[in-house]
Amino acid sequence: MVRDLQLWTGISLDKNINKKWELCFNEDIRFRKNMSQIYEINNNIGVNYELNKYFSGGINYRFIIEHKRSGSYEYLHRYHVEAKVSQRWNKWKAQYRARYQNKDDQYFFDESVFDPVHAIRNRISVAYDPEMFPAESFLEGEIYYKIKTDLSNFSKVRVTAGMEFEIAKNNEIEVYYRIDRDINVDHPQTVYIVGLEFKFEL
């Protein structure tokens, strides 16, 4: 079994186009080897749509710069589409999110070696907002189902607990602790992640 402690940092900018549509930008940097080495930089752009207070969805494109263990760099592309169902009870909020994502490394350079990795991700989350304290606590559980030509199976589980602090109007800081674990492989990797993200609404 392989274990690692990582740090994921990020900054996001959201802009409401109107009452239904939202434009989103996000940049995050990830550190591995006990937080000592940058191994991935993600650049995201997407749009979200809110049908009503219960149903919403979105699409996103991600350009990935990945630092390989050999010292070289690899450039990957990922897009996803997702749908969310949410429900509030006073200070509590529950949400289910279904996401389909596609990730590949060569499509924009050589279509002859196009070999994307497809995945379906199902996540359930619960959040509590005490209102009198400017922080929301949340707990999430997620499972990945990887789809490939030769083999399709559940490939990873993820559990996250964290808090989101309001530091100013429309500005928040999210801190979390996450455990990622591979499943259905001979040598699973378990990653312990400390996360920090700054969120701004323009």
Buried (B, 14 or more C-beta within 10 A) or exposed (E): EEEBBBBBBBBBBBEEEEEEEBBBBBEBBBBBEEBEEBBBBBEBEBEBBBEEEEEBBBEBEBBBBBBEEEEEEEEBBBBBBBBBEBEEEEEEBEBEBBBBBBBBBBBEEEEEEEEBBBBBBBBEBEBBBEEEEEBBBBBBEBBBBBBEEEEEEEBBBBEBEBBBEBEEEEEBBBEBEBEBBBEEEEEBEEBBBBBBBBBBEE
